[in-house]
Amino acid sequence: MTGIGEFAISGLICLGAFFLFVGSLGLAKLPDLMRRLHGPTKATTLGIGSMLIASMLYFLLERGSLSIHELLITTFLFLTAPVTALMVAKAYILCDKKSRKQLPPTGRKSGWAVIDGPQAEGPAQD
Amino acid sequence: MIAFACTVAIFAIGAAMLLNLYRLLVGPDTPTRVLALDTLVINAIALVVLIGIYYGTEIYFEAALLFAMVGFLTTVAYCKYILRGNVME
């Protein structure tokens, strides 16, 4: 393996570990859940993407075979991280009764769907 | 050089998992605990991939993929349970 490839793989591994640690530190240190969501959804996703790119590069340079398992895992994690963040935020809005007064208005006739439930929008349908 | 980077990264991810475990045990409300569990699963995936690089085998990728799928499903099921009081309706 060439020296440049080895250097690049080591750098990507260290970058990924750094961002994973920063994401977990944000989860442990920030004061409430809406702020804690930033760490795991952004920094941790970036870290694991970097780690999987390092793994793909390693098997490409070491074995000479392109493995697409990592792309599969990366795509899956990048698709599911926003869905997870949305579900956790919705659960937090439902659970935390103190912060309900701070919610901004929706700008529509019905309120927040998590609290009030779905209501009919626009002209009535029959 | 790659082995040294893997060792450093394994220690960093171990520290990150300890922080997640702290938030999982201390966390004041249930959604925080769900988020900590999800982050713990993502860190576990990173650890599995790193072990695959360290030993130079490709057999750990299926484990990482299964971890990703099961972690997402458990998070969504927990949130669904908090939101609706039921998982399957």
Backbone of each chain as ProteinMPNN parsed JSONL, in Angstrom:
{"seq_chain_A": "MTGIGEFAISGLICLGAFFLFVGSLGLAKLPDLMRRLHGPTKATTLGIGSMLIASMLYFLLERGSLSIHELLITTFLFLTAPVTALMVAKAYILCDKKSRKQLPPTGRKSGWAVIDGPQAEGPAQD", "coords_chain_A": {"N_chain_A": [[0.85, -1.197, 0.0], [0.477, 2.224, -0.745], [2.191, 5.09, 0.684], [0.707, 7.45, 0.799], [-1.939, 6.651, 0.625], [-2.207, 5.168, 2.971], [-1.805, 7.194, 4.836], [-4.022, 8.804, 4.272], [-6.133, 7.075, 4.96], [-5.675, 6.719, 7.707], [-5.986, 9.363, 8.57], [-8.717, 9.785, 7.943], [-9.902, 7.931, 9.665], [-9.18, 8.969, 12.178], [-10.442, 11.472, 12.033], [-13.132, 10.691, 11.883], [-13.434, 9.425, 14.383], [-13.0, 11.605, 16.04], [-15.231, 13.259, 15.42], [-17.321, 11.6, 16.195], [-16.859, 11.497, 18.928], [-17.205, 14.194, 19.582], [-19.918, 14.549, 19.005], [-21.095, 12.85, 20.933], [-20.206, 14.118, 23.212], [-21.562, 16.538, 23.027], [-24.14, 15.545, 23.359], [-23.99, 14.752, 26.026], [-23.442, 17.092, 27.4], [-24.967, 19.402, 26.739], [-27.843, 21.513, 27.646], [-30.791, 21.037, 27.352], [-33.221, 18.859, 25.634], [-33.836, 19.636, 23.0], [-31.597, 21.051, 22.264], [-29.716, 19.127, 22.702], [-30.219, 17.397, 20.639], [-28.771, 18.268, 18.43], [-26.101, 17.34, 18.503], [-25.953, 14.339, 18.235], [-27.363, 14.11, 15.776], [-26.028, 15.55, 13.782], [-23.097, 15.802, 14.107], [-22.385, 13.162, 14.82], [-23.359, 11.683, 12.67], [-21.788, 12.667, 10.59], [-19.299, 11.771, 11.524], [-19.567, 8.95, 11.45], [-19.938, 8.591, 8.745], [-17.444, 9.388, 7.736], [-15.841, 7.418, 8.897], [-16.799, 5.106, 7.593], [-16.145, 5.693, 4.957], [-13.377, 5.596, 5.211], [-13.082, 2.855, 5.741], [-13.993, 1.771, 3.315], [-12.075, 2.764, 1.537], [-9.828, 1.523, 2.582], [-10.289, -1.233, 2.065], [-10.396, -1.076, -0.675], [-7.785, -0.303, -1.382], [-6.187, -2.183, -0.098], [-7.132, -4.806, -0.718], [-7.818, -4.443, -3.323], [-10.373, -4.696, -4.197], [-13.545, -3.376, -4.786], [-15.759, -2.69, -2.268], [-19.165, -2.553, -1.604], [-20.701, -2.592, 0.629], [-20.299, -0.712, 2.63], [-21.211, 1.642, 1.466], [-23.878, 1.036, 1.414], [-24.484, 0.923, 4.193], [-23.838, 3.57, 4.867], [-25.68, 5.042, 3.293], [-28.065, 4.127, 4.426], [-27.823, 5.017, 7.101], [-27.625, 7.793, 6.734], [-30.091, 8.283, 5.673], [-31.801, 7.549, 7.755], [-31.164, 9.075, 10.011], [-32.334, 11.791, 10.059], [-35.052, 11.063, 10.279], [-35.132, 9.751, 12.741], [-34.412, 11.933, 14.394], [-36.625, 13.593, 14.008], [-38.697, 12.008, 15.082], [-37.906, 11.781, 17.785], [-37.97, 14.469, 18.542], [-40.686, 15.018, 18.244], [-41.742, 13.331, 20.221], [-40.639, 14.568, 22.429], [-41.903, 17.085, 22.392], [-44.469, 16.261, 22.972], [-44.122, 15.15, 25.539], [-42.979, 17.137, 27.234], [-44.414, 19.429, 29.141], [-43.94, 21.976, 29.99], [-42.655, 23.515, 28.048], [-44.552, 24.045, 26.171], [-45.817, 26.482, 25.914], [-43.967, 28.013, 24.67], [-43.943, 27.326, 22.038], [-43.914, 28.217, 18.605], [-46.518, 29.915, 16.68], [-48.543, 28.058, 14.332], [-49.538, 29.21, 12.057], [-51.78, 28.421, 10.779], [-55.186, 27.219, 10.799], [-55.468, 24.998, 12.461], [-53.703, 23.697, 15.358], [-50.509, 22.576, 16.659], [-49.828, 19.398, 15.406], [-48.97, 17.284, 16.952], [-49.878, 17.79, 19.526], [-52.602, 18.687, 19.365], [-53.738, 16.887, 17.651], [-54.575, 15.564, 14.371], [-56.321, 17.762, 12.178], [-58.99, 18.931, 10.067], [-57.946, 20.496, 7.076], [-58.069, 23.542, 5.22], [-60.548, 23.891, 2.577], [-63.639, 22.183, 3.225], [-63.866, 18.691, 2.905], [-65.858, 16.217, 1.327]], "CA_chain_A": [[0.0, 0.0, 0.0], [1.271, 3.443, -0.818], [2.198, 5.875, 1.914], [-0.339, 8.474, 0.789], [-3.2, 5.987, 0.93], [-2.211, 4.843, 4.405], [-1.983, 8.46, 5.555], [-5.413, 9.254, 4.095], [-7.032, 6.212, 5.739], [-5.495, 7.042, 9.133], [-6.61, 10.66, 8.817], [-10.174, 9.649, 7.948], [-10.301, 7.22, 10.896], [-9.075, 9.89, 13.326], [-11.491, 12.483, 11.876], [-14.399, 10.077, 12.255], [-13.47, 9.216, 15.838], [-13.143, 12.927, 16.659], [-16.598, 13.758, 15.308], [-18.184, 10.759, 17.04], [-16.673, 11.927, 20.324], [-17.811, 15.523, 19.754], [-21.363, 14.366, 19.054], [-21.49, 12.285, 22.223], [-19.958, 15.143, 24.23], [-22.691, 17.449, 22.961], [-25.296, 14.876, 23.969], [-23.857, 14.676, 27.482], [-23.163, 18.365, 28.052], [-25.928, 20.482, 26.468], [-28.808, 21.539, 28.755], [-32.092, 20.375, 27.182], [-33.192, 17.875, 24.555], [-33.83, 20.243, 21.671], [-30.206, 21.38, 21.955], [-28.952, 17.876, 22.661], [-30.442, 16.718, 19.359], [-27.815, 18.692, 17.403], [-24.886, 16.539, 18.503], [-26.074, 13.039, 17.58], [-27.872, 14.074, 14.403], [-25.119, 16.133, 12.784], [-21.685, 15.446, 14.265], [-22.205, 11.715, 14.825], [-23.574, 11.19, 11.31], [-20.566, 13.001, 9.834], [-18.225, 10.895, 11.985], [-19.694, 7.57, 10.969], [-19.704, 8.633, 7.31], [-15.999, 9.422, 7.535], [-15.316, 6.092, 9.255], [-17.155, 4.129, 6.567], [-15.328, 6.004, 3.778], [-12.047, 5.056, 5.508], [-13.148, 1.397, 5.574], [-14.101, 1.459, 1.882], [-10.767, 3.068, 0.94], [-8.89, 0.499, 3.039], [-10.468, -2.486, 1.326], [-10.068, -0.82, -2.08], [-6.329, -0.235, -1.577], [-5.548, -3.381, 0.437], [-7.551, -5.988, -1.465], [-8.069, -4.13, -4.718], [-11.762, -4.982, -4.552], [-14.455, -2.345, -4.299], [-16.869, -3.262, -1.497], [-20.244, -1.564, -1.559], [-21.455, -2.71, 1.869], [-20.189, 0.536, 3.376], [-22.124, 2.614, 0.866], [-25.22, 0.648, 1.871], [-24.651, 1.364, 5.58], [-23.833, 5.032, 4.878], [-26.968, 5.522, 2.782], [-29.105, 3.819, 5.401], [-27.705, 5.898, 8.273], [-27.923, 9.172, 6.346], [-31.537, 8.408, 5.474], [-32.592, 7.335, 8.965], [-30.863, 10.032, 11.083], [-33.366, 12.829, 10.192], [-36.318, 10.472, 10.738], [-34.968, 9.555, 14.182], [-34.459, 13.23, 15.067], [-38.015, 14.069, 13.977], [-39.52, 11.236, 16.017], [-37.527, 12.136, 19.156], [-38.453, 15.823, 18.821], [-42.136, 14.94, 18.442], [-41.978, 12.729, 21.537], [-40.29, 15.564, 23.449], [-42.974, 18.09, 22.418], [-45.619, 15.674, 23.664], [-43.85, 14.853, 26.952], [-42.578, 18.277, 28.035], [-45.569, 20.335, 29.163], [-43.527, 23.345, 30.321], [-42.205, 24.258, 26.875], [-45.62, 24.17, 25.176], [-46.166, 27.887, 25.704], [-42.945, 28.654, 23.835], [-44.022, 26.874, 20.651], [-44.376, 29.281, 17.712], [-47.799, 29.599, 16.038], [-48.373, 27.299, 13.095], [-49.959, 29.992, 10.913], [-52.957, 27.8, 10.172], [-56.307, 27.146, 11.731], [-55.207, 23.958, 13.458], [-52.468, 23.874, 16.097], [-49.486, 21.565, 16.431], [-50.509, 18.114, 15.221], [-48.592, 16.344, 18.012], [-50.658, 18.071, 20.724], [-54.04, 18.793, 19.119], [-54.232, 15.844, 16.763], [-54.823, 16.063, 13.009], [-57.628, 18.38, 11.937], [-59.249, 19.182, 8.648], [-57.264, 21.684, 6.565], [-58.588, 24.145, 4.012], [-61.974, 23.682, 2.323], [-64.127, 20.904, 3.743], [-63.999, 17.624, 1.904], [-66.977, 15.338, 1.686]], "C_chain_A": [[0.881, 1.242, 0.0], [1.185, 4.232, 0.488], [1.066, 6.876, 1.987], [-1.688, 7.852, 1.145], [-3.316, 5.667, 2.409], [-2.463, 6.094, 5.252], [-3.43, 8.933, 5.472], [-6.363, 8.414, 4.935], [-6.92, 6.529, 7.226], [-6.146, 8.373, 9.476], [-8.115, 10.569, 8.869], [-10.665, 8.945, 9.206], [-10.267, 8.179, 12.088], [-10.144, 10.977, 13.261], [-12.848, 11.92, 12.301], [-14.517, 9.874, 13.75], [-13.657, 10.541, 16.557], [-14.586, 13.4, 16.596], [-17.575, 12.906, 16.105], [-18.075, 11.197, 18.496], [-17.336, 13.282, 20.563], [-19.332, 15.414, 19.832], [-21.823, 13.828, 20.389], [-21.257, 13.282, 23.353], [-21.082, 16.165, 24.236], [-23.933, 16.846, 23.581], [-25.205, 14.902, 25.488], [-23.852, 16.054, 28.133], [-24.27, 19.412, 27.879], [-27.146, 20.385, 27.378], [-30.153, 20.86, 28.512], [-32.139, 19.63, 25.845], [-33.168, 18.505, 23.177], [-32.426, 20.69, 21.272], [-29.351, 20.127, 21.891], [-29.107, 17.149, 21.343], [-29.386, 17.075, 18.319], [-26.605, 17.783, 17.337], [-25.045, 15.218, 17.767], [-26.551, 13.108, 16.146], [-26.883, 14.636, 13.404], [-23.699, 15.594, 12.937], [-21.49, 13.928, 14.179], [-22.406, 11.125, 13.435], [-22.354, 11.47, 10.436], [-19.424, 12.053, 10.221], [-18.343, 9.498, 11.431], [-19.546, 7.51, 9.456], [-18.219, 8.615, 6.991], [-15.359, 8.06, 7.821], [-15.602, 5.056, 8.168], [-16.407, 4.405, 5.269], [-13.915, 5.472, 3.97], [-12.02, 3.547, 5.294], [-13.197, 1.017, 4.103], [-12.764, 1.667, 1.185], [-9.752, 1.996, 1.318], [-9.045, -0.784, 2.231], [-10.227, -2.312, -0.161], [-8.566, -0.87, -2.303], [-5.638, -1.518, -1.13], [-5.852, -4.607, -0.419], [-7.698, -5.727, -2.956], [-9.483, -4.435, -5.158], [-12.654, -3.904, -3.944], [-15.61, -3.002, -3.558], [-17.929, -2.198, -1.301], [-21.088, -1.712, -0.309], [-21.457, -1.386, 2.631], [-21.112, 1.595, 2.815], [-23.551, 2.337, 1.304], [-25.463, 1.168, 3.289], [-24.71, 2.886, 5.647], [-25.169, 5.589, 4.416], [-28.071, 5.312, 3.804], [-29.033, 4.775, 6.592], [-28.045, 7.346, 7.924], [-29.402, 9.36, 6.083], [-32.29, 8.356, 6.794], [-32.307, 8.363, 10.054], [-31.896, 11.167, 11.176], [-34.694, 12.283, 10.697], [-36.273, 10.256, 12.251], [-35.083, 10.876, 14.929], [-35.88, 13.77, 15.109], [-38.869, 13.334, 14.998], [-39.208, 11.612, 17.469], [-38.044, 13.527, 19.508], [-39.957, 15.826, 19.04], [-42.472, 14.358, 19.811], [-41.677, 13.731, 22.644], [-41.369, 16.638, 23.552], [-44.179, 17.539, 23.167], [-45.353, 15.525, 25.162], [-43.666, 16.111, 27.783], [-43.683, 19.322, 28.023], [-45.154, 21.781, 29.423], [-43.218, 24.155, 29.075], [-43.321, 24.448, 25.856], [-45.978, 25.617, 24.89], [-45.166, 28.584, 24.794], [-43.052, 28.258, 22.377], [-44.523, 28.003, 19.756], [-45.727, 28.911, 17.097], [-47.588, 28.92, 14.691], [-48.753, 28.112, 11.874], [-51.141, 29.401, 10.187], [-54.059, 27.738, 11.217], [-56.044, 26.123, 12.83], [-53.86, 24.201, 14.121], [-51.452, 22.81, 15.721], [-50.133, 20.19, 16.43], [-50.172, 17.128, 16.325], [-49.497, 16.515, 19.223], [-52.158, 17.992, 20.434], [-54.596, 17.648, 18.291], [-54.504, 16.415, 15.382], [-56.224, 16.623, 12.882], [-57.775, 18.661, 10.458], [-58.616, 20.501, 8.231], [-58.016, 22.205, 5.35], [-60.085, 23.896, 3.826], [-62.409, 22.278, 2.727], [-64.273, 19.904, 2.603], [-65.134, 16.712, 2.328], [-66.766, 13.947, 1.138]], "O_chain_A": [[1.91, 1.286, 0.674], [0.255, 4.073, 1.279], [0.52, 7.14, 3.058], [-2.481, 8.447, 1.874], [-4.364, 5.861, 3.026], [-3.21, 6.071, 6.229], [-4.0, 9.402, 6.458], [-7.286, 8.945, 5.553], [-7.928, 6.601, 7.93], [-6.778, 8.515, 10.523], [-8.746, 11.189, 9.725], [-11.707, 9.301, 9.756], [-11.191, 8.208, 12.902], [-10.695, 11.371, 14.289], [-13.617, 12.588, 12.992], [-15.575, 10.119, 14.331], [-14.374, 10.617, 17.554], [-15.122, 13.889, 17.591], [-18.555, 13.427, 16.637], [-19.076, 11.259, 19.21], [-17.952, 13.503, 21.605], [-19.965, 16.104, 20.631], [-22.829, 14.288, 20.93], [-22.002, 13.304, 24.333], [-21.516, 16.614, 25.297], [-24.698, 17.539, 24.251], [-26.219, 15.056, 26.168], [-24.219, 16.18, 29.302], [-24.491, 20.224, 28.777], [-27.469, 19.293, 27.846], [-30.629, 20.154, 29.401], [-31.226, 19.746, 25.026], [-32.541, 17.963, 22.267], [-32.093, 20.71, 20.087], [-28.385, 20.059, 21.131], [-28.236, 16.371, 20.956], [-29.121, 16.28, 17.417], [-26.12, 17.477, 16.247], [-24.353, 14.982, 16.776], [-26.184, 12.245, 15.348], [-26.905, 14.219, 12.246], [-23.157, 14.997, 12.008], [-20.545, 13.458, 13.545], [-21.715, 10.18, 13.053], [-21.938, 10.624, 9.644], [-18.676, 11.588, 9.361], [-17.354, 8.913, 10.991], [-19.083, 6.501, 8.923], [-17.783, 7.909, 6.081], [-14.468, 7.608, 7.101], [-14.747, 4.226, 7.858], [-16.065, 3.469, 4.546], [-13.31, 4.957, 3.03], [-11.062, 3.013, 4.736], [-12.536, 0.07, 3.677], [-12.358, 0.86, 0.349], [-8.92, 1.601, 0.501], [-8.059, -1.356, 1.766], [-9.893, -3.276, -0.849], [-8.111, -1.42, -3.306], [-4.623, -1.908, -1.706], [-4.948, -5.352, -0.798], [-7.703, -6.659, -3.76], [-9.775, -4.436, -6.354], [-12.542, -3.565, -2.765], [-16.36, -3.782, -4.143], [-17.631, -1.078, -0.883], [-22.104, -1.029, -0.179], [-22.472, -0.984, 3.2], [-21.725, 2.358, 3.562], [-24.336, 3.256, 1.536], [-26.499, 1.772, 3.569], [-25.522, 3.445, 6.385], [-25.732, 6.484, 5.046], [-28.905, 6.19, 4.027], [-30.059, 5.285, 7.042], [-28.676, 8.047, 8.715], [-29.926, 10.462, 6.245], [-33.304, 9.035, 6.953], [-33.131, 8.523, 10.954], [-32.313, 11.491, 12.288], [-35.391, 12.954, 11.457], [-37.242, 10.538, 12.956], [-35.752, 10.959, 15.959], [-36.302, 14.338, 16.116], [-39.671, 13.95, 15.7], [-40.117, 11.747, 18.288], [-38.503, 13.756, 20.627], [-40.461, 16.539, 19.908], [-43.384, 14.838, 20.485], [-42.357, 13.757, 23.669], [-41.721, 17.061, 24.653], [-44.837, 18.266, 23.912], [-46.253, 15.745, 25.972], [-44.137, 16.169, 28.918], [-43.875, 20.02, 27.027], [-45.905, 22.709, 29.122], [-43.486, 25.356, 29.038], [-43.066, 24.966, 24.769], [-46.389, 25.957, 23.78], [-45.472, 29.624, 24.212], [-42.323, 28.799, 21.545], [-45.479, 28.687, 20.123], [-46.055, 27.728, 16.999], [-46.598, 29.164, 14.001], [-48.352, 27.77, 10.761], [-51.472, 29.837, 9.084], [-53.881, 28.151, 12.363], [-56.362, 26.36, 13.995], [-52.977, 24.83, 13.537], [-51.506, 22.221, 14.642], [-50.894, 19.853, 17.337], [-50.966, 16.235, 16.624], [-49.855, 15.537, 19.879], [-52.901, 17.324, 21.153], [-55.811, 17.46, 18.237], [-54.648, 17.628, 15.235], [-57.188, 16.057, 13.398], [-56.805, 18.631, 9.7], [-58.73, 21.503, 8.937], [-58.537, 21.429, 4.549], [-60.81, 23.711, 4.804], [-61.655, 21.314, 2.593], [-64.734, 20.227, 1.508], [-65.348, 16.463, 3.515], [-67.606, 13.07, 1.34]]}, "seq_chain_B": "MIAFACTVAIFAIGAAMLLNLYRLLVGPDTPTRVLALDTLVINAIALVVLIGIYYGTEIYFEAALLFAMVGFLTTVAYCKYILRGNVME", "coords_chain_B": {"N_chain_B": [[0.723, 2.221, 11.01], [-1.968, 2.546, 10.376], [-2.948, 0.737, 12.218], [-2.268, 1.983, 14.614], [-3.823, 4.311, 14.41], [-6.324, 3.1, 14.487], [-6.303, 2.109, 17.11], [-6.244, 4.488, 18.627], [-8.682, 5.554, 17.792], [-10.443, 3.642, 18.728], [-10.225, 4.0, 21.479], [-11.24, 6.633, 21.665], [-13.864, 6.246, 20.79], [-14.741, 4.539, 22.751], [-14.707, 6.279, 24.974], [-16.693, 8.028, 24.079], [-18.903, 6.315, 24.083], [-19.117, 5.848, 26.795], [-19.91, 8.401, 27.645], [-22.406, 8.473, 26.385], [-23.65, 6.451, 27.789], [-23.729, 7.548, 30.315], [-25.584, 9.613, 29.829], [-27.735, 8.066, 29.208], [-28.298, 6.799, 31.635], [-28.64, 8.937, 33.451], [-30.246, 10.802, 32.243], [-32.893, 13.18, 32.165], [-35.555, 12.898, 31.122], [-37.768, 10.679, 29.214], [-37.555, 10.833, 26.236], [-34.912, 11.79, 25.997], [-33.445, 9.621, 26.899], [-34.061, 7.774, 24.918], [-32.821, 9.004, 22.723], [-30.16, 8.879, 23.586], [-29.779, 6.117, 23.545], [-29.985, 5.623, 20.797], [-27.739, 7.008, 19.831], [-25.793, 5.518, 21.097], [-26.029, 3.092, 19.711], [-25.177, 3.918, 17.17], [-22.519, 4.547, 17.709], [-21.669, 1.986, 18.358], [-21.852, 0.749, 15.864], [-19.799, 2.106, 14.528], [-17.657, 1.12, 16.015], [-17.72, -1.607, 15.341], [-17.132, -1.468, 12.587], [-14.557, -0.427, 12.761], [-13.211, -2.539, 14.027], [-13.369, -4.366, 11.981], [-11.629, -3.109, 10.105], [-9.277, -3.227, 11.571], [-8.665, -5.965, 11.946], [-8.705, -6.664, 9.32], [-10.745, -8.047, 7.958], [-13.75, -8.777, 6.089], [-16.06, -9.689, 7.175], [-17.492, -8.436, 9.097], [-19.261, -6.583, 8.192], [-21.892, -7.275, 7.68], [-22.835, -7.542, 10.255], [-22.621, -4.865, 11.066], [-24.494, -3.684, 9.373], [-26.837, -4.947, 10.22], [-26.923, -3.982, 12.844], [-27.371, -1.262, 12.291], [-29.932, -1.325, 11.109], [-31.539, -2.528, 13.143], [-31.135, -0.732, 15.228], [-32.296, 1.649, 14.24], [-34.953, 0.755, 13.97], [-35.642, 0.132, 16.643], [-35.458, 2.678, 17.819], [-37.481, 4.097, 16.463], [-39.664, 2.556, 17.24], [-39.718, 2.919, 20.036], [-40.202, 5.735, 20.145], [-42.667, 5.828, 18.885], [-44.127, 4.432, 20.708], [-44.035, 6.194, 22.899], [-45.408, 8.345, 21.778], [-47.96, 7.355, 21.019], [-48.737, 5.424, 22.812], [-48.718, 2.833, 22.045], [-47.349, 0.346, 19.903], [-47.862, -1.089, 17.486], [-50.64, -0.338, 15.552]], "CA_chain_B": [[0.104, 3.54, 11.135], [-3.417, 2.349, 10.439], [-3.25, 0.048, 13.478], [-2.213, 2.997, 15.676], [-5.023, 5.155, 14.272], [-7.464, 2.305, 14.955], [-6.255, 2.055, 18.578], [-6.675, 5.805, 19.126], [-10.111, 5.733, 17.513], [-11.213, 2.759, 19.616], [-10.302, 4.665, 22.786], [-12.143, 7.79, 21.559], [-15.25, 5.775, 20.705], [-15.074, 4.033, 24.076], [-15.067, 7.433, 25.81], [-17.988, 8.533, 23.604], [-19.946, 5.404, 24.545], [-19.308, 6.089, 28.233], [-20.73, 9.609, 27.77], [-23.779, 8.111, 26.045], [-24.187, 5.636, 28.882], [-24.057, 8.512, 31.377], [-26.84, 10.296, 29.493], [-28.799, 7.045, 29.258], [-28.649, 6.511, 33.028], [-28.992, 10.138, 34.206], [-31.166, 11.597, 31.439], [-34.064, 13.525, 32.982], [-36.842, 12.425, 30.614], [-37.689, 9.49, 28.372], [-36.975, 11.045, 24.905], [-33.448, 11.904, 26.092], [-32.897, 8.267, 26.997], [-34.175, 7.162, 23.584], [-31.767, 9.595, 21.89], [-28.879, 8.333, 24.036], [-29.699, 4.739, 23.051], [-29.727, 5.685, 19.361], [-26.335, 7.395, 19.65], [-24.989, 4.361, 21.521], [-26.033, 2.125, 18.608], [-24.334, 4.444, 16.085], [-21.129, 4.356, 18.136], [-21.371, 0.557, 18.262], [-21.603, 0.468, 14.44], [-18.448, 2.591, 14.234], [-16.706, 0.192, 16.642], [-17.703, -2.837, 14.544], [-16.405, -1.175, 11.349], [-13.138, -0.282, 13.117], [-12.662, -3.879, 14.262], [-13.189, -4.93, 10.644], [-10.4, -2.56, 9.514], [-8.122, -3.629, 12.381], [-8.327, -7.349, 11.638], [-8.633, -6.851, 7.88], [-11.743, -8.974, 7.413], [-14.967, -8.117, 5.643], [-17.248, -10.399, 7.646], [-18.199, -7.682, 10.115], [-20.16, -5.587, 7.618], [-23.281, -7.701, 7.867], [-23.173, -7.184, 11.643], [-22.838, -3.413, 11.131], [-25.764, -3.387, 8.694], [-27.921, -5.383, 11.109], [-26.967, -3.022, 13.944], [-27.994, -0.028, 11.8], [-31.375, -1.53, 10.916], [-32.213, -2.795, 14.424], [-31.105, 0.498, 16.002], [-33.336, 2.554, 13.723], [-36.288, 0.229, 14.278], [-35.94, 0.277, 18.072], [-35.71, 4.085, 18.125], [-38.808, 4.465, 15.97], [-40.678, 1.87, 18.042], [-39.804, 3.614, 21.324], [-40.86, 7.03, 19.965], [-44.064, 5.543, 18.566], [-44.766, 4.045, 21.972], [-44.236, 7.408, 23.705], [-46.391, 9.221, 21.148], [-49.291, 6.797, 20.855], [-49.057, 4.432, 23.833], [-48.881, 1.553, 21.385], [-46.382, 0.283, 18.82], [-48.593, -1.441, 16.268], [-52.045, 0.038, 15.734]], "C_chain_B": [[-1.416, 3.421, 11.222], [-3.799, 1.674, 11.748], [-3.232, 1.041, 14.642], [-3.44, 3.901, 15.629], [-6.256, 4.413, 14.773], [-7.488, 2.258, 16.476], [-6.744, 3.371, 19.18], [-8.181, 5.966, 18.957], [-10.951, 4.851, 18.417], [-11.321, 3.37, 21.008], [-11.275, 5.84, 22.744], [-13.59, 7.329, 21.54], [-15.681, 5.159, 22.033], [-15.468, 5.149, 25.027], [-16.425, 7.987, 25.406], [-19.129, 7.643, 24.088], [-20.181, 5.536, 26.044], [-20.158, 7.338, 28.463], [-22.186, 9.307, 27.441], [-24.434, 7.319, 27.168], [-24.566, 6.511, 30.068], [-25.389, 9.188, 31.084], [-28.011, 9.321, 29.541], [-29.234, 6.778, 30.697], [-29.211, 7.736, 33.725], [-30.179, 10.862, 33.585], [-32.496, 11.907, 32.093], [-35.388, 12.998, 32.436], [-36.645, 11.291, 29.6], [-37.144, 9.756, 26.962], [-35.459, 11.206, 24.921], [-32.814, 10.527, 26.16], [-32.969, 7.55, 25.658], [-33.074, 7.683, 22.666], [-30.395, 9.05, 22.28], [-28.7, 6.904, 23.547], [-29.382, 4.707, 21.559], [-28.271, 6.04, 19.093], [-25.399, 6.259, 20.056], [-24.913, 3.321, 20.409], [-25.141, 2.607, 17.47], [-22.861, 4.295, 16.438], [-20.734, 2.884, 18.062], [-21.113, 0.148, 16.813], [-20.188, 0.9, 14.066], [-17.389, 1.648, 14.813], [-16.586, -1.102, 15.836], [-16.913, -2.621, 13.247], [-14.909, -1.055, 11.62], [-12.49, -1.638, 13.377], [-12.448, -4.598, 12.933], [-11.938, -4.422, 9.973], [-9.179, -3.128, 10.237], [-7.691, -5.051, 12.061], [-8.314, -7.635, 10.148], [-9.601, -7.86, 7.319], [-13.002, -8.203, 7.039], [-16.216, -8.74, 6.242], [-18.028, -9.599, 8.672], [-19.222, -6.718, 9.531], [-21.612, -5.971, 7.762], [-23.74, -7.364, 9.28], [-23.458, -5.688, 11.747], [-24.17, -3.034, 10.502], [-26.945, -3.775, 9.564], [-28.065, -4.441, 12.297], [-27.691, -1.747, 13.506], [-29.5, -0.203, 11.702], [-32.092, -1.694, 12.251], [-32.228, -1.535, 15.288], [-32.164, 1.481, 15.55], [-34.726, 2.059, 14.114], [-36.621, 0.377, 15.754], [-36.229, 1.734, 18.422], [-37.112, 4.49, 17.69], [-39.894, 3.801, 16.806], [-40.841, 2.534, 19.405], [-40.555, 4.935, 21.188], [-42.338, 6.843, 19.675], [-44.815, 5.167, 19.846], [-45.012, 5.257, 22.867], [-45.37, 8.24, 23.123], [-47.803, 8.657, 21.234], [-49.691, 5.831, 21.962], [-49.166, 3.036, 23.285], [-47.882, 1.523, 20.236], [-47.068, -0.032, 17.497], [-50.066, -1.104, 16.483], [-52.896, -0.665, 14.703]], "O_chain_B": [[-2.064, 4.095, 12.022], [-4.837, 1.985, 12.332], [-4.065, 0.962, 15.545], [-4.028, 4.22, 16.662], [-7.13, 5.007, 15.405], [-8.556, 2.354, 17.081], [-7.547, 3.381, 20.112], [-8.871, 6.448, 19.856], [-12.041, 5.243, 18.832], [-12.367, 3.28, 21.65], [-12.053, 6.032, 23.679], [-14.448, 7.932, 22.184], [-16.852, 5.244, 22.404], [-16.424, 5.017, 25.792], [-17.223, 8.373, 26.261], [-20.193, 8.138, 24.46], [-21.303, 5.359, 26.517], [-21.015, 7.359, 29.347], [-23.096, 9.8, 28.107], [-25.617, 7.492, 27.461], [-25.568, 6.273, 30.741], [-26.228, 9.326, 31.973], [-29.135, 9.698, 29.871], [-30.417, 6.553, 30.951], [-30.153, 7.618, 34.508], [-31.004, 11.452, 34.283], [-33.179, 10.986, 32.541], [-36.275, 12.676, 33.226], [-35.526, 10.986, 29.189], [-36.319, 8.967, 26.501], [-34.786, 10.808, 23.97], [-31.77, 10.286, 25.553], [-32.057, 6.807, 25.296], [-32.464, 6.916, 21.922], [-29.56, 8.789, 21.414], [-27.595, 6.512, 23.172], [-28.604, 3.868, 21.105], [-27.636, 5.442, 18.224], [-24.35, 6.058, 19.445], [-23.857, 2.73, 20.183], [-24.426, 1.809, 16.865], [-22.044, 3.959, 15.581], [-19.589, 2.566, 17.739], [-20.259, -0.699, 16.55], [-19.465, 0.173, 13.384], [-16.356, 1.404, 14.188], [-15.488, -1.633, 15.667], [-16.122, -3.477, 12.85], [-14.088, -1.513, 10.825], [-11.343, -1.86, 12.99], [-11.481, -5.342, 12.767], [-11.233, -5.199, 9.328], [-8.176, -3.468, 9.609], [-6.5, -5.325, 11.918], [-7.95, -8.737, 9.74], [-9.313, -8.48, 6.295], [-13.288, -7.136, 7.583], [-17.326, -8.368, 5.864], [-19.109, -10.017, 9.087], [-19.975, -6.094, 10.279], [-22.474, -5.111, 7.945], [-24.881, -6.953, 9.489], [-24.403, -5.274, 12.418], [-24.889, -2.178, 11.016], [-27.933, -3.046, 9.648], [-29.179, -4.131, 12.717], [-28.518, -1.211, 14.244], [-30.262, 0.653, 12.15], [-33.133, -1.076, 12.476], [-33.2, -1.281, 15.999], [-32.854, 2.081, 16.374], [-35.575, 2.844, 14.537], [-37.755, 0.711, 16.098], [-37.126, 2.015, 19.218], [-37.843, 5.139, 18.439], [-40.935, 4.408, 17.06], [-41.962, 2.698, 19.886], [-41.432, 5.239, 21.996], [-43.171, 7.608, 20.161], [-45.974, 5.533, 20.037], [-46.053, 5.355, 23.517], [-46.195, 8.778, 23.86], [-48.748, 9.401, 21.495], [-50.859, 5.452, 22.052], [-49.652, 2.137, 23.97], [-47.592, 2.565, 19.649], [-46.878, 0.675, 16.508], [-50.67, -1.526, 17.469], [-54.114, -0.485, 14.681]]}, "name": "protein", "num_of_chains": 2, "seq": "MTGIGEFAISGLICLGAFFLFVGSLGLAKLPDLMRRLHGPTKATTLGIGSMLIASMLYFLLERGSLSIHELLITTFLFLTAPVTALMVAKAYILCDKKSRKQLPPTGRKSGWAVIDGPQAEGPAQDMIAFACTVAIFAIGAAMLLNLYRLLVGPDTPTRVLALDTLVINAIALVVLIGIYYGTEIYFEAALLFAMVGFLTTVAYCKYILRGNVME"}
